[in-house]
Amino acid sequence: MNWDNIEKILGMYTQFKHYQILFEKYKLPKKISGKEMFASLKEQVTNAGFLEPVISEETFKEWLSYHQIDGNNYSYVYYLEKKPRIELLANLQFKQSELVKINLWDIDPSNESENIDDVMPNLTDTNLIGIHHDDKLKKYIFSFIAPCVVTGKNKDGLVRLYKKIFFAHCVLFEESHYCKIVFNPTTNLLNVNGVEKEDRTDWSPIADLFFSKLQKLIGKQTIKSPNWIPQGLHKLAEEATNHNNPVIATHSFNVEEMVSNFAKKLLEGADIEVETNTALHIKLTQDIQQSFEAQLVEKYGVIDAENSFSAFRQRSDGVTHLINVESTFGLRQGLAAEAARRSRTDNDIDLLGIILKTEDNMYKFLVECELHAYSVRGKNTFIEEEVVNIVIRKLNEYRDEIQSALFNNKENFTGDPIASSQ
């Protein structure tokens, strides 16, 4: 291995938290800087002494290829009509020494030359650099790198082009039909291997690039469109804006009949016949009930549960109904919460900003419906892959609920059935 190149690559692309995760796994003493962490890691891998190294060279090579799967990443989740056979995936991993044509440590990432054709001359295409099998989590990770071009400034402050390494990981799960494409949204990106974004936030062409490379290994795949996501996001928004307070639930339940009667009197007072305007009566009852519940939330507050979700952004129709709030409670109380609740009453949602609170941290994500996949975009500087999977599993639960409802109500079903992910 070329340790000079490895040091440059880790110095340019690896965060301190990446080292921490690895050092915690192998119970190694942590250092105070990334440079010291690298020196210690190199020592652990290369100097065995009288004992075997704590981290073998093979383990280090594998970590080097896939460790960027944690971080400030975007995930694009595709649903495969027919998942690849496990035997095929296992065979690909077994033959990866034949499939990997370039090693990460063979690349010198230096950008001294302003002619990007002279930079990393051996990185001119999208390349597989490793296949990792996680037996515990039942998944295969296909790690790729590709050349990308970004804009930046030189020492004189003049704008110039730089060539960088773009990391991406394709994750296949043994027990589901999902394929996840994970990559870091590189700042000032012009293209990845010649492929450009659709716009500032639409990275789906980049995800499709790596998905096409994966298909060259696992075979052509038929993708199911995520047409269930707007309804799934509606369900998640309902959960994420729930107060979770039993006192409020009790008070709200106890006045349901009173509110219905009050709405009826209001309509009758305006010479509106309730019996012939049932929909109007229901809508007014819901509006009054929601307003009453909003006041109860202000009085009694919300209750957080472990691994609970809250929402901070909601877009109902892509343009006009965009509601955003920067608050600890998100869209669970206050005027913005009430507006969000009303705007989604008769609308699906195509984008939802959610907050996931765990025992140790608070993470923010944007979930959006795309053409071929749905995207989960992290808003934190560093998010572990497994934290993103919590969000994906929650969405897939809603997908299964929607699928069950569709199959149980076939006479009202007008679209293609959504195959089970089990």
C-alpha positions as CSV (number, residue, x, y, z in Angstrom):
1,M,0.0,0.0,0.0
2,N,1.1,3.6,-0.7
3,W,0.9,5.2,2.7
4,D,1.8,8.6,1.3
5,N,-1.3,8.6,-0.9
6,I,-3.4,7.2,1.9
7,E,-2.3,10.0,4.3
8,K,-3.2,12.6,1.6
9,I,-6.6,11.0,0.9
10,L,-7.6,10.7,4.6
11,G,-6.4,14.2,5.2
12,M,-8.6,15.6,2.4
13,Y,-11.7,13.5,2.8
14,T,-11.9,11.9,6.2
15,Q,-13.5,13.6,9.2
16,F,-12.3,13.1,12.8
17,K,-15.5,11.3,13.6
18,H,-14.6,8.6,11.0
19,Y,-11.5,7.8,13.0
20,Q,-13.4,7.9,16.3
21,I,-15.9,5.2,15.0
22,L,-13.0,2.9,14.0
23,F,-11.0,3.5,17.2
24,E,-14.1,2.9,19.3
25,K,-14.8,-0.4,17.5
26,Y,-11.3,-1.7,18.2
27,K,-10.9,-0.1,21.6
28,L,-7.9,2.0,20.6
29,P,-6.8,5.1,22.6
30,K,-8.0,8.2,20.8
31,K,-5.8,11.1,19.9
32,I,-6.6,14.8,19.8
33,S,-6.2,15.4,16.0
34,G,-6.8,13.7,12.7
35,K,-3.1,13.7,12.0
36,E,-2.3,11.9,15.2
37,M,-5.2,9.5,14.6
38,F,-3.7,8.6,11.2
39,A,-0.2,8.1,12.7
40,S,-1.7,5.8,15.4
41,L,-3.8,3.9,12.9
42,K,-0.8,3.4,10.6
43,E,1.2,2.1,13.5
44,Q,-1.6,-0.4,14.5
45,V,-1.8,-1.7,10.9
46,T,2.0,-1.9,10.0
47,N,3.8,-2.7,13.2
48,A,2.7,-6.0,14.6
49,G,5.6,-6.6,17.0
50,F,5.4,-9.9,18.8
51,L,1.6,-10.0,18.3
52,E,-0.8,-9.8,15.4
53,P,-1.8,-6.2,14.6
54,V,-5.1,-5.1,16.2
55,I,-6.3,-4.0,12.8
56,S,-5.1,-6.3,10.0
57,E,-4.1,-4.8,6.6
58,E,-7.1,-6.5,5.0
59,T,-9.5,-5.0,7.5
60,F,-7.9,-1.5,7.0
61,K,-8.2,-1.8,3.2
62,E,-11.9,-2.6,3.6
63,W,-12.5,0.3,6.0
64,L,-10.7,2.6,3.6
65,S,-13.0,1.7,0.8
66,Y,-16.4,2.1,2.6
67,H,-15.9,4.4,5.6
68,Q,-17.2,7.4,3.7
69,I,-20.7,5.8,4.0
70,D,-20.9,7.7,7.3
71,G,-20.9,11.5,7.1
72,N,-22.9,14.5,5.7
73,N,-24.4,12.3,3.0
74,Y,-27.5,12.0,0.8
75,S,-29.2,8.7,0.3
76,Y,-31.3,7.8,-2.7
77,V,-33.5,4.7,-2.0
78,Y,-34.7,2.6,-5.0
79,Y,-37.2,-0.2,-4.9
80,L,-36.2,-3.2,-7.0
81,E,-39.0,-5.3,-8.5
82,K,-36.9,-8.4,-8.1
83,K,-34.0,-8.4,-5.6
84,P,-30.7,-9.9,-6.6
85,R,-30.0,-13.5,-5.4
86,I,-27.8,-13.6,-2.3
87,E,-25.7,-16.3,-4.0
88,L,-24.9,-13.7,-6.8
89,L,-23.9,-11.1,-4.2
90,A,-21.7,-13.5,-2.3
91,N,-20.0,-14.6,-5.5
92,L,-19.3,-11.0,-6.5
93,Q,-17.7,-10.4,-3.1
94,F,-15.6,-13.5,-3.4
95,K,-14.4,-12.4,-6.8
96,Q,-13.8,-8.7,-5.9
97,S,-10.0,-9.0,-6.3
98,E,-10.8,-9.6,-10.0
99,L,-13.4,-6.9,-10.2
100,V,-11.5,-4.1,-8.5
101,K,-9.2,-2.6,-11.2
102,I,-7.9,0.3,-9.1
103,N,-7.1,0.7,-5.4
104,L,-7.7,3.9,-3.5
105,W,-4.1,4.1,-2.4
106,D,-2.9,4.1,-6.0
107,I,-4.3,7.6,-6.4
108,D,-2.4,10.7,-5.6
109,P,-5.1,13.3,-4.9
110,S,-2.8,16.3,-5.1
111,N,-4.0,19.3,-7.2
112,E,-0.8,21.2,-7.9
113,S,-1.4,21.4,-11.6
114,E,-4.2,23.7,-12.9
115,N,-4.7,21.4,-15.8
116,I,-7.2,18.9,-14.4
117,D,-6.2,16.3,-17.1
118,D,-2.8,16.1,-15.3
119,V,-4.5,15.5,-11.9
120,M,-5.1,11.8,-10.9
121,P,-4.4,10.5,-14.4
122,N,-5.3,7.0,-13.3
123,L,-8.8,8.1,-12.2
124,T,-10.8,8.8,-15.4
125,D,-13.9,6.7,-14.9
126,T,-16.2,5.4,-12.3
127,N,-14.5,2.5,-10.5
128,L,-15.4,-0.2,-8.0
129,I,-13.0,-0.2,-5.1
130,G,-14.5,-2.7,-2.8
131,I,-17.4,-5.0,-1.8
132,H,-18.2,-5.3,1.9
133,H,-20.6,-7.8,3.5
134,D,-22.1,-7.0,6.9
135,D,-23.3,-10.4,8.1
136,K,-24.9,-8.9,11.3
137,L,-27.0,-6.3,9.4
138,K,-27.5,-8.5,6.3
139,K,-26.3,-6.1,3.7
140,Y,-23.7,-5.8,0.9
141,I,-21.9,-2.5,0.3
142,F,-20.5,-1.9,-3.2
143,S,-18.1,1.1,-2.9
144,F,-17.2,3.2,-5.9
145,I,-15.1,6.2,-6.7
146,A,-15.4,8.6,-9.7
147,P,-13.6,11.7,-10.8
148,C,-15.5,14.9,-10.2
149,V,-14.9,18.5,-11.1
150,V,-15.5,21.4,-8.7
151,T,-14.8,25.1,-8.7
152,G,-12.5,26.8,-6.2
153,K,-9.9,29.5,-5.7
154,N,-6.2,29.3,-5.9
155,K,-3.7,31.0,-3.6
156,D,-4.1,34.3,-5.5
157,G,-7.9,34.2,-5.1
158,L,-8.6,33.4,-8.7
159,V,-11.3,30.9,-9.6
160,R,-10.0,27.6,-11.1
161,L,-11.2,24.1,-11.6
162,Y,-10.2,21.2,-9.3
163,K,-10.4,17.5,-9.8
164,K,-11.5,15.5,-6.8
165,I,-12.4,12.0,-5.8
166,F,-16.2,11.4,-5.5
167,F,-17.1,8.5,-3.2
168,A,-20.4,6.6,-3.5
169,H,-21.8,3.4,-2.0
170,C,-24.5,1.2,-3.2
171,V,-26.2,-0.8,-0.4
172,L,-28.3,-4.0,-1.1
173,F,-30.2,-5.6,1.7
174,E,-30.6,-9.3,1.9
175,E,-34.0,-9.3,3.4
176,S,-35.7,-6.5,1.3
177,H,-36.0,-5.1,-2.2
178,Y,-34.4,-1.8,-1.4
179,C,-31.1,-0.5,-2.9
180,K,-29.6,2.6,-1.3
181,I,-27.1,4.9,-3.1
182,V,-25.1,7.0,-0.6
183,F,-22.8,9.9,-1.4
184,N,-21.5,13.2,-0.1
185,P,-23.0,16.3,-1.8
186,T,-19.7,17.9,-2.7
187,T,-19.7,21.7,-2.6
188,N,-19.3,23.7,-5.8
189,L,-19.7,20.5,-7.9
190,L,-19.8,20.9,-11.7
191,N,-20.1,17.2,-12.6
192,V,-19.3,13.6,-11.6
193,N,-17.6,11.7,-14.4
194,G,-19.3,14.1,-16.8
195,V,-22.8,13.8,-15.2
196,E,-24.3,17.1,-13.9
197,K,-27.1,17.7,-11.4
198,E,-30.6,18.6,-12.5
199,D,-30.5,21.7,-10.2
200,R,-29.0,22.8,-6.9
201,T,-30.8,20.2,-4.8
202,D,-31.6,17.5,-7.4
203,W,-28.8,15.0,-7.2
204,S,-30.8,12.1,-8.8
205,P,-28.7,12.1,-12.0
206,I,-25.6,11.4,-9.9
207,A,-27.4,8.6,-8.0
208,D,-28.6,7.1,-11.3
209,L,-25.0,7.1,-12.5
210,F,-23.9,4.9,-9.7
211,F,-27.0,2.7,-9.9
212,S,-26.2,2.1,-13.6
213,K,-22.7,1.0,-12.6
214,L,-24.1,-1.3,-10.0
215,Q,-26.4,-2.9,-12.6
216,K,-23.3,-3.9,-14.6
217,L,-22.4,-6.1,-11.7
218,I,-25.8,-7.4,-10.5
219,G,-27.7,-7.3,-13.8
220,K,-30.4,-5.1,-15.2
221,Q,-33.0,-4.1,-12.6
222,T,-36.6,-3.0,-12.9
223,I,-37.4,-0.1,-10.5
224,K,-40.8,0.5,-8.9
225,S,-41.6,4.2,-8.9
226,P,-42.0,5.6,-5.3
227,N,-45.5,6.9,-6.0
228,W,-46.5,6.0,-2.4
229,I,-44.0,8.5,-0.9
230,P,-46.4,11.6,-0.8
231,Q,-48.9,9.5,1.2
232,G,-46.1,8.0,3.3
233,L,-44.8,11.5,4.1
234,H,-48.3,12.6,5.1
235,K,-48.4,9.7,7.6
236,L,-44.9,10.6,8.9
237,A,-45.9,14.3,9.2
238,E,-48.9,13.2,11.3
239,E,-46.7,11.2,13.6
240,A,-43.9,13.8,13.7
241,T,-46.3,16.6,14.7
242,N,-48.2,14.6,17.3
243,H,-48.0,16.0,20.8
244,N,-47.9,12.5,22.4
245,N,-49.5,13.9,25.5
246,P,-52.3,11.7,26.9
247,V,-53.8,14.7,28.9
248,I,-54.4,16.5,25.6
249,A,-55.8,13.4,23.9
250,T,-58.3,13.0,26.8
251,H,-59.5,16.6,26.7
252,S,-59.7,16.5,22.9
253,F,-61.8,13.3,22.9
254,N,-64.1,14.5,25.6
255,V,-65.3,17.5,23.6
256,E,-65.7,15.8,20.2
257,E,-69.6,15.7,20.5
258,M,-69.7,19.2,21.9
259,V,-67.6,20.5,19.0
260,S,-69.7,18.7,16.4
261,N,-72.9,20.3,17.9
262,F,-71.3,23.7,18.0
263,A,-70.3,23.5,14.3
264,K,-73.8,22.4,13.5
265,K,-75.3,25.5,15.3
266,L,-72.9,27.8,13.5
267,L,-73.9,26.5,10.1
268,E,-77.6,26.5,10.9
269,G,-77.2,30.1,12.2
270,A,-75.9,31.0,8.7
271,D,-78.9,29.2,7.1
272,I,-76.8,26.2,5.9
273,E,-78.7,22.9,6.1
274,V,-76.3,20.4,7.8
275,E,-78.0,17.3,6.5
276,T,-77.4,18.4,2.9
277,N,-74.0,19.8,3.6
278,T,-72.3,16.9,5.4
279,A,-68.8,17.6,4.0
280,L,-69.0,21.2,5.1
281,H,-70.1,20.2,8.6
282,I,-67.2,17.7,8.9
283,K,-64.7,20.2,7.7
284,L,-65.8,22.9,10.1
285,T,-65.8,20.4,13.0
286,Q,-62.2,19.3,12.1
287,D,-61.1,23.0,12.0
288,I,-62.6,23.8,15.4
289,Q,-61.2,20.5,16.9
290,Q,-57.7,21.3,15.5
291,S,-57.8,24.8,16.9
292,F,-58.9,23.6,20.3
293,E,-56.1,21.0,20.3
294,A,-53.5,23.6,19.4
295,Q,-54.5,25.6,22.5
296,L,-54.2,22.5,24.6
297,V,-50.7,21.9,23.3
298,E,-49.7,25.5,24.3
299,K,-51.1,24.8,27.8
300,Y,-49.9,21.2,28.4
301,G,-46.9,20.9,26.1
302,V,-45.6,18.0,24.0
303,I,-43.9,14.8,25.2
304,D,-40.8,13.4,23.5
305,A,-40.2,9.7,23.2
306,E,-36.9,7.9,22.6
307,N,-36.1,7.9,18.8
308,S,-39.0,10.2,18.3
309,F,-39.6,12.2,15.2
310,S,-40.7,15.8,14.8
311,A,-41.0,18.0,11.7
312,F,-39.4,21.3,10.8
313,R,-40.4,21.7,7.2
314,Q,-43.4,20.7,5.1
315,R,-44.2,21.3,1.4
316,S,-47.7,20.2,0.3
317,D,-47.9,21.0,-3.3
318,G,-44.3,21.9,-4.3
319,V,-44.7,25.6,-4.5
320,T,-47.2,27.5,-2.3
321,H,-47.6,25.5,0.8
322,L,-44.1,25.6,2.2
323,I,-43.9,25.9,5.9
324,N,-40.6,26.0,7.7
325,V,-39.7,26.6,11.4
326,E,-36.5,26.4,13.3
327,S,-37.6,25.3,16.7
328,T,-36.8,22.6,19.3
329,F,-40.4,21.3,19.0
330,G,-40.5,21.8,15.2
331,L,-44.1,21.8,13.8
332,R,-45.7,20.4,16.9
333,Q,-46.9,23.6,18.5
334,G,-47.5,27.3,17.7
335,L,-49.0,29.0,14.7
336,A,-46.7,27.3,12.2
337,A,-47.8,23.9,13.5
338,E,-51.4,24.7,13.1
339,A,-50.9,26.0,9.6
340,A,-49.0,22.9,8.7
341,R,-51.7,20.7,10.0
342,R,-54.4,22.6,8.0
343,S,-52.3,22.6,4.8
344,R,-51.9,18.9,4.7
345,T,-55.6,18.1,5.6
346,D,-56.5,17.5,2.0
347,N,-53.0,17.3,0.5
348,D,-50.2,14.8,0.1
349,I,-46.7,16.0,0.9
350,D,-43.7,15.8,-1.5
351,L,-41.1,17.1,0.9
352,L,-40.8,16.8,4.6
353,G,-38.1,18.1,7.0
354,I,-37.8,15.8,10.0
355,I,-35.9,15.8,13.2
356,L,-34.8,12.5,14.8
357,K,-34.0,12.7,18.5
358,T,-31.9,9.8,19.8
359,E,-30.4,9.3,23.2
360,D,-27.2,10.9,22.2
361,N,-28.0,13.5,19.5
362,M,-30.5,15.3,17.3
363,Y,-30.4,14.8,13.6
364,K,-32.2,16.7,10.8
365,F,-33.2,15.3,7.4
366,L,-35.1,16.3,4.3
367,V,-37.1,13.5,2.7
368,E,-38.3,14.1,-0.9
369,C,-40.1,12.2,-3.6
370,E,-38.0,11.8,-6.8
371,L,-38.8,10.2,-10.1
372,H,-37.0,6.8,-9.6
373,A,-36.3,6.9,-5.9
374,Y,-36.9,8.9,-2.7
375,S,-34.1,10.8,-1.2
376,V,-33.0,11.3,2.4
377,R,-30.7,14.2,2.8
378,G,-28.9,14.8,6.0
379,K,-28.6,18.3,7.4
380,N,-26.0,17.6,10.1
381,T,-22.2,17.7,9.4
382,F,-21.9,14.0,10.3
383,I,-24.6,11.3,10.4
384,E,-23.9,7.6,10.9
385,E,-25.3,5.4,8.2
386,E,-27.4,3.4,10.7
387,V,-29.1,6.6,11.9
388,V,-30.3,7.2,8.3
389,N,-31.5,3.6,8.2
390,I,-33.9,4.5,11.1
391,V,-35.6,7.0,8.9
392,I,-35.7,4.6,5.9
393,R,-37.2,1.8,8.1
394,K,-39.9,4.2,9.3
395,L,-40.8,5.2,5.8
396,N,-40.9,1.5,4.7
397,E,-43.3,0.7,7.6
398,Y,-45.7,3.4,6.1
399,R,-45.1,1.9,2.7
400,D,-46.3,-1.5,3.9
401,E,-49.3,0.1,5.5
402,I,-50.2,1.8,2.2
403,Q,-49.6,-1.4,0.3
404,S,-51.9,-3.3,2.6
405,A,-54.7,-0.7,2.3
406,L,-54.4,-0.8,-1.5
407,F,-54.7,-4.6,-1.7
408,N,-57.6,-4.6,0.7
409,N,-59.5,-2.0,-1.3
410,K,-58.9,-3.2,-4.8
411,E,-62.2,-1.8,-6.2
412,N,-60.9,1.8,-5.5
413,F,-57.4,1.0,-6.7
414,T,-56.4,2.8,-10.0
415,G,-52.6,2.5,-10.1
416,D,-50.0,-0.3,-10.2
417,P,-49.9,-2.4,-7.1
418,I,-46.9,-1.9,-4.9
419,A,-45.2,-5.3,-4.3
420,S,-44.3,-6.3,-0.7
421,S,-40.8,-5.5,0.5
422,Q,-40.8,-8.6,2.6
